[in-house]
Amino acid sequence: MIRFVAETGSTNADMLALAEQGAAEGSWLRAGRQTGGRGRMGRHWESPAGNLHASTLVRLTAGDPPAHSLALVAANAVHALIAPLCSGNARIKWPNDILVDGAKIAGILLERAGDAVIVGIGVNVTGYPEGLERPVTSLHAQGASEAEAGDLIERLAPLFAHWLSVWRAHGLDPVRTHWLLNAHSRGTAMRVLQPDGEQVDGTFDTLDRQGMLILRLADGQSRAIHAGDIILN
């Protein structure tokens, strides 16, 4: 079921409240506009009318892969939605972004409360914020002038359901393999800004079996990155 509200503070916050009230897995909430949208590490996420702002609910069950790996599930679904519509090359950037020719077009935010994981997804459809330090783009800027948020969510929901079923039935490996096919290529130079302030430079090697980023350092050693802000060089 996909619910729509014209305006709210945050679809993630609303979906968390719905989860506490017993909402079922597979519930979706889309807002025409968010006034308090947020990204990873507490960043503000601009959410103007015309773009896609939505959240869905996953109920964790015994035997599921690690909850954080739902970011890979969501990335596969969002990439499948966006890539065919863009004139540029859409790639997944660990842990939660979709880029087109290096410019951000979509973001994913996971939040958890008990057995409920809220998967928030934002896609720049009609426009994108100006004056940011990093390049950004939108579907309309990529030539998909007919793209509309209400239609996109109807296509995204079954894509997410497909990858969720793969994740649950077959484990993380097939999700990870597909993610790697559509992500930044091996050897991509990147800088990782970790939550404790440490900066690590290296090149992308792979994802481990838990979905953590493996960075190849200049001395040839590998380092597992569990969380951080990634800057592609």
N, C-alpha and C positions, 0 to 999 in steps of 0.2 A: 504494500500500500504506500502511495506517495501522497503526503499531505503538503499543501501549499499555504503559506502565510505571506501577506504583502510585505510586512516588515517585522523584524524582531531584533533582539540584541545579538544573539548567537544561536545558530541552529544546533551547534554542539551542546550548548548549555540546555537548550530546550529538549534535545533528545536524551540527555542525561536525566532530566526530570521525568520524561516519559518512561525511560527505562526503570526508574525507581517505582513508577506506578504500574509496572508489569507489561510494558509494551513488548511485542514479540520481535524476534529476530526477523530481519528483512524489512522492518519499518523504515520509511524514508521521510525526511522533512526538507522541503525546499523553501527558501525565503526569497522574495523579490528583491529585498534589500536588507542588509545587516547594519546595525548601528554600533555593534561591539564585536565585530569579527576579530579573530586572533589567529596567529600562526604559531610556529614552534618557538620555544623559549620566550613566550609571552609577547611576541611582537604583534603590533596592530596589523590587521589585514583589511585593506580597503575593500568595501563590499557595495559598490554602487549598483543601482538598478540596471538590469540588462545582462549582468554577469550571472554565472551559476554559483549559488551558495547552497550547499546541501549537506545533510548528514544522514548516516544510516547506522543501524544497530546490529551488532553481532553478539550472540550469547555464547560464551565459552563453554565447552563441554569437555569431559574427561577424554584424554587422548588427543586433543587438539595440539597442533604445533604451537610454538611460543607466540604469545599474543602480539608481541611487537612486530612479528613477521606479517601481520595483516597489512602493514604498510606496503609490502611487496604485492599482495593481492590487489590492493586498491590501485597501485601504480600500474599494474598490468591492465586493469580495467580502464583506467583513465587514458592510458596511452592508446589502447585499442579504439577508444572513442575519438580521440583528438587527431591521431596521426593521419587517417585518411582525408581529413578536412583541410590540412595545412599545406601550403605551397612549399614550406621549408621542411627540414628534417627534424622530426620530433624524437627526442631521446629522454630516457628516464635518468634523473640525477639522484643518487643516494642522499638522504634517505626518503625524501618525500616530495620531490619536484618533478614536473615535466617541463622540458625546455624545447624550444624550436629554434634551431640555429644558434643556440647559446642563450636565448632570451626566455625568461620564465613565462609560462602560460598557465600553469596550474600548480596547486599545492595541496597537500594532504596533511591532516592533523589527527592523530589518534589520542583518545583520552579514555581512561578506564575507571570503572567503579564496580568493584566486586566481579561478578561474572559478565558484566556488560562492557563491551568495548564500543565506543562511539568513533566512527570513521567520518571525519569532516573533509569535504572536498570542495575546493574553490577553483573555478575555471574562468579566465578572462575571455568573455565571449564578445561583447560589443566594444569594450574599452579596457584600458589599463592605466595604473597610476603613473603620473609624471614625476620627474625629478629624483628618481631613485638612483642609488649608486650602481645597481646592476641592471642590465638590459631586461626589458619586459616586452611582451607582445600580447595579442589577442587573436581570436579566431577570425574576426572581421578583418584585422590587419593582415592576416595570413590568406586572405582571399575567400574565406568562407562567409560571405556576406549574408547568406540565408540562415546561418546558424542562430538558433533561438534557445534560451535556457530551458523552457518547458519541454521542448522536443528532445533536447540533449539528455535530460534526466530520465526520460522514458527509455532511452537507448542505453544509458549508463547502468540502470538498475539490473537488467539481465546480464550485462557483462560482468558486473561485480558478483552477482549470484553464481555465474559460471566459475569464476576463479576461486570463489569461496568454497564451492563444492569440490574443486580439484584439491585445494589446500586441506580440506577436511578428510577427503576420501583417500588421497594419495600422498599426503605429507607435503613438506616444503620443497622437496627437490624439483618437481616439475614447475612449480611457481618460480623458483629461483632460476632455473634454466631459461625460462621464457623471459624473465626480467633481464638476465644477462644479454640476451639477444637484442634487446631494445634499449640498453643503457649505454653510458659513456664507454668507449672502447678501452680494452686493456692497454696500459701505458699512458693514459691520459694524465697529464700533470695536474695535481690538485693540492690545495692547502686546507688543512683541517683546523678549525678553531674549536677547541674542546670546551666543555662547560666550565672547567676550572681555569680557563684562560690560556692553557698551553696551546702553542701553535706547532703543527706538525706538517712538514712538506714531504711530498713523495709522488708516486704515480699509482693509479688504480691498478690493482692486480685482479681481484675477484671478490665474491662474497663467500663467506664460510657457510657451513651447513646450517647455521642458525640465523643467517641473513646479516651478519656483521660485515662491515667493509674491511677488506684486507688491503693495506697500503704498503707498497714497496718503497723502502727508504733508499737514500742515496748510497748507503754502504751495502745494499743488497739484502738487508734483513727485512722481514715482514712484520707488520704491526697491525693488530686487530683494533678497529675503531668501533666502539659501542655507541657513541653519541657525539655529535658535533655539527658545526656549520661548515659546509663544503664550499670552497671557492675554486672553480675550475680555472687553471692558468692557460 
